[in-house]
Amino acid sequence: MRLAQKKDLPSILDIYNQGIQDHIATLEEDVKSLEYMRQWFEDRAVRHAVVVAELPSAQIAGWASLNPFSQRLAYAGVADLSIYIRRDLRGHGIGSVLLTHLEDIARNYNFHKIVLMTFPFNQQGQGLYRKLGYRCVGIFKNQGKLDGRFIDVMAMEKLL
Ligand SMILES: CC(C)(COP(=O)(O)OP(=O)(O)OC[C@H]1O[C@@H](n2cnc3c(N)ncnc32)[C@H](O)[C@@H]1OP(=O)(O)O)[C@@H](O)C(=O)NCCC(=O)NCCS
């Protein structure tokens, strides 16, 4: 587990696009470009860290990031989470290790809480979050559209 570098962006992009195409992780439906990912990476404050899980073969197995929750100063201690593991490597414990590592980084940057939005039907996501102590805050009904249909979105949080 280590901080992401620019050289990781093609792998981060591929893994993100797998998550988009699987329609279980995000309301984003259009795959992203490398230019989009470069901008996403460059526009971040240092504390909004991106971490990657690197295999002994030097391939990237997954990534996770602390995203801004709000521009308001009062919420400076709250980070929004993204986490994506390569499709063929899900369910092997990488997400657990990666998220635990990211939580340590979040504490070091004085975040007191991580929040996230997930789909109630995302079994792997739910499994990961509940295992690591995230609680369900509530469910937004018909919060967004995926494939032209309304989708419920679950808010979860963990106090660090
Ligand atoms: C969600 C995701 C990040 C989890 O990472 P992962 O490496 O697959 O998760 P882990 O192997 O560490 O599993 C964590 C826990 O989830 C549960 N779990 C794993 N696979 C599961 C499955 N298929 N169904 C239900 N629960 C599952 C288990 O409790 C597991 O812990 P355990 O093995 O110690 O019992 C990953 O599967 C992924 O990238 N999914 C697609 C993108 C996505 O959904 N991102 C999150 C958006 S909110």
Ligand as a Chemical Component Dictionary entry (heavy atoms), coordinates in Angstrom:
data_LIG
# 
_chem_comp.id                   LIG 
_chem_comp.type                 NON-POLYMER 
_chem_comp.pdbx_formal_charge   0 
_chem_comp.three_letter_code    LIG 
# 
loop_
_chem_comp_atom.comp_id 
_chem_comp_atom.atom_id 
_chem_comp_atom.alt_atom_id 
_chem_comp_atom.type_symbol 
_chem_comp_atom.charge 
_chem_comp_atom.model_Cartn_x 
_chem_comp_atom.model_Cartn_y 
_chem_comp_atom.model_Cartn_z 
_chem_comp_atom.pdbx_ordinal 
LIG C1  C1  C 0 -16.192 -3.055  -2.791 1  
LIG C2  C2  C 0 -14.723 -3.396  -2.924 2  
LIG C3  C3  C 0 -13.887 -2.113  -2.856 3  
LIG C4  C4  C 0 -14.338 -4.318  -1.752 4  
LIG O1  O1  O 0 -12.974 -4.658  -1.867 5  
LIG P1  P1  P 0 -12.573 -6.225  -1.833 6  
LIG O2  O2  O 0 -11.114 -6.330  -1.929 7  
LIG O3  O3  O 0 -13.369 -6.921  -2.868 8  
LIG O4  O4  O 0 -13.083 -6.584  -0.377 9  
LIG P2  P2  P 0 -12.455 -7.642  0.631  10 
LIG O5  O5  O 0 -12.014 -8.871  -0.113 11 
LIG O6  O6  O 0 -11.447 -6.959  1.478  12 
LIG O7  O7  O 0 -13.735 -8.025  1.473  13 
LIG C5  C5  C 0 -14.160 -7.252  2.569  14 
LIG C6  C6  C 0 -15.348 -7.940  3.208  15 
LIG O8  O8  O 0 -16.466 -7.829  2.358  16 
LIG C7  C7  C 0 -17.238 -9.044  2.446  17 
LIG N1  N1  N 0 -17.347 -9.602  1.103  18 
LIG C8  C8  C 0 -16.359 -9.836  0.225  19 
LIG N2  N2  N 0 -16.869 -10.309 -0.923 20 
LIG C9  C9  C 0 -18.211 -10.358 -0.756 21 
LIG C10 C10 C 0 -19.286 -10.756 -1.569 22 
LIG N3  N3  N 0 -19.097 -11.210 -2.823 23 
LIG N4  N4  N 0 -20.538 -10.665 -1.067 24 
LIG C11 C11 C 0 -20.738 -10.213 0.178  25 
LIG N5  N5  N 0 -19.753 -9.806  1.001  26 
LIG C12 C12 C 0 -18.505 -9.894  0.538  27 
LIG C13 C13 C 0 -16.560 -9.951  3.415  28 
LIG O9  O9  O 0 -17.130 -9.746  4.695  29 
LIG C14 C14 C 0 -15.158 -9.432  3.401  30 
LIG O10 O10 O 0 -14.454 -9.628  4.582  31 
LIG P3  P3  P 0 -13.890 -11.102 4.983  32 
LIG O11 O11 O 0 -13.386 -11.741 3.737  33 
LIG O12 O12 O 0 -12.808 -10.804 5.974  34 
LIG O13 O13 O 0 -15.070 -11.786 5.566  35 
LIG C15 C15 C 0 -14.430 -4.167  -4.263 36 
LIG O14 O14 O 0 -15.140 -5.374  -4.279 37 
LIG C16 C16 C 0 -14.749 -3.348  -5.497 38 
LIG O15 O15 O 0 -13.898 -2.631  -6.015 39 
LIG N6  N6  N 0 -16.008 -3.447  -5.984 40 
LIG C17 C17 C 0 -16.407 -2.705  -7.185 41 
LIG C18 C18 C 0 -16.337 -1.212  -6.944 42 
LIG C19 C19 C 0 -17.148 -0.804  -5.723 43 
LIG O16 O16 O 0 -18.211 -1.325  -5.456 44 
LIG N7  N7  N 0 -16.596 0.200   -4.991 45 
LIG C20 C20 C 0 -17.280 0.735   -3.825 46 
LIG C21 C21 C 0 -18.241 1.793   -4.251 47 
LIG S1  S1  S 0 -19.271 2.320   -2.904 48 
# 
loop_
_chem_comp_bond.comp_id 
_chem_comp_bond.atom_id_1 
_chem_comp_bond.atom_id_2 
_chem_comp_bond.value_order 
_chem_comp_bond.pdbx_ordinal 
LIG C1  C2  SING 1  
LIG C2  C3  SING 2  
LIG C2  C4  SING 3  
LIG C2  C15 SING 4  
LIG C4  O1  SING 5  
LIG O1  P1  SING 6  
LIG P1  O2  DOUB 7  
LIG P1  O3  SING 8  
LIG P1  O4  SING 9  
LIG O4  P2  SING 10 
LIG P2  O5  DOUB 11 
LIG P2  O6  SING 12 
LIG P2  O7  SING 13 
LIG O7  C5  SING 14 
LIG C5  C6  SING 15 
LIG C6  O8  SING 16 
LIG C6  C14 SING 17 
LIG O8  C7  SING 18 
LIG C7  N1  SING 19 
LIG C7  C13 SING 20 
LIG N1  C8  SING 21 
LIG N1  C12 SING 22 
LIG C8  N2  DOUB 23 
LIG N2  C9  SING 24 
LIG C9  C10 SING 25 
LIG C9  C12 DOUB 26 
LIG C10 N3  SING 27 
LIG C10 N4  DOUB 28 
LIG N4  C11 SING 29 
LIG C11 N5  DOUB 30 
LIG N5  C12 SING 31 
LIG C13 O9  SING 32 
LIG C13 C14 SING 33 
LIG C14 O10 SING 34 
LIG O10 P3  SING 35 
LIG P3  O11 DOUB 36 
LIG P3  O12 SING 37 
LIG P3  O13 SING 38 
LIG C15 O14 SING 39 
LIG C15 C16 SING 40 
LIG C16 O15 DOUB 41 
LIG C16 N6  SING 42 
LIG N6  C17 SING 43 
LIG C17 C18 SING 44 
LIG C18 C19 SING 45 
LIG C19 O16 DOUB 46 
LIG C19 N7  SING 47 
LIG N7  C20 SING 48 
LIG C20 C21 SING 49 
LIG C21 S1  SING 50 
# 
